[in-house]
Amino acid sequence: MEVKRVLIIDDEESIQTVVKFGIAMAAGWEVLTASSGPQGIDTAQSESIDVILLDVMMPEMDGIATFHALKTYPETEEIPVIFLTAKAQTAEKNHFNDLGVSGVITKPFNSLDLPGQISKILHWELQS
């Protein structure tokens, strides 16, 4: 069985830690972390990544700018991106989906449920 590789790009270390722990415990997937858009883009270009979890609200380069940048590079344009956001309004979710993201997961979330949410969005079969 192939282990999925997840990249979380979020400026909050506590979110990175919770996501990393939850995904590793619930699914056994490998989680890489980045604290900024530019760092995340570098990691996505240099590593083999199956999905990117991208925080929308970050200083300097926000999630939307990071998403657009990821789509401009051949190494990263095909990687599915799921936004993590506290903005739960339908209009905002629709806007994010219109940008072309694979999905939106609303904060706060249960980190142990993340693999199931990711698998549902990307139509992956979750191994138990």
N, C-alpha and C positions, 0 to 999 in steps of 0.2 A: 504494500500500500504506500502510495506517495504521500509524503508529509507536505501539507500546504504551507506556504510562506506568506505571512501577512506583514505588511509594513504599516505601522501607525505613525502618522505625522500629527503631532499635537504638542503645543508649547507647555502643557501642564504635565509635569513629571508624574504626579499622582494618577492621572488618567492613563498614561503610558504603563505604569506599574500594574494598575487594576486590569487593564486590557490584556497585558502580557500574561499575568497570572491566570485570569479567567479562561483565555483561549488555550493556554497550555494545559490547564487542568481538565477542561471540558472536552477538548478535541485532540490534544497532543500536537497541535500545529506549532511551527516555529514563528516567533514574533520578533521583528526588527523594529527599532524605534528611531524617530527623528524628531527634533525639537523645533524645527522651523521648515518653512517651505523649501528654501534652497538646499538645506541638508537632506530633506526628504527626496528631492529631485535627484541629488547626487547618489543617494542610496538606491533609489529605484533604477537608475541608469547602470549601476555597478553590480547589482545583485539580481538574482532570479526571483521575481516577486509574483505571487498569484493574485493578490488583491491589496489595495491600499485603502486604509481607513484614514480619512482626512478631516481634521477639525476645520470648521468653517471660520471661526473667530480666532485669528492669531495676529500678533503684532507684525509690523513690517510687511510681510507677504501673506495675505489671508488665504483661506482655502480655495476661494474661487480663482484667484490669480495663480495659485499653485496648480490647480486643476488644469487651467488653460495652458500653463507652461508644460505640464506633463504630456499634454496632447500634441505638443509641437515636436517632440523628440521621437525618432523611430524606435528607440529602445523602450520607451514608456507609453507610447500612444495606445497600445492595445491592452494595457493593464486595467482591469476594472477598478473603478474608484467609488467608494461609498462614503458619503459625507456623514460626519458626526456633528450634530448641532443641537443646541438648546432651543433653537427657533422651531417651534412645533406647529406654527400656523400653516394651514393648507396652502395658502398663497406662496409662502416661502418654499415649502416642499415642492410645489409645482414648478416654481422658478428653478430650483436646483435640478429637478428632473429634465426641464427644458434645456438646461446646459449640456445634458448628455451624461450625467453621472449614472452609475448603475443602480444606486439606491440611496436612501437616507435613513439613518438610525438616530433617533432622538435621545439626547441626554436628559436626565440620567438614565442609565441602562444597567441591567444586571450583566456583569461581565461573563458569568457562566452561560448566559443565554446567547451571547454574541455568535458563537459558531453556528448555532441554529438559524439566527437571523441572517448571517452572511450566506449560509448555504441556501436558504430560501430565496434570497435576492438573486443569487448567481446560479440557481438551479443545480447546485452541487449535491451529491449524495453524501450525507454525513455518516461517517463510519462510527460504529459504537464500540 
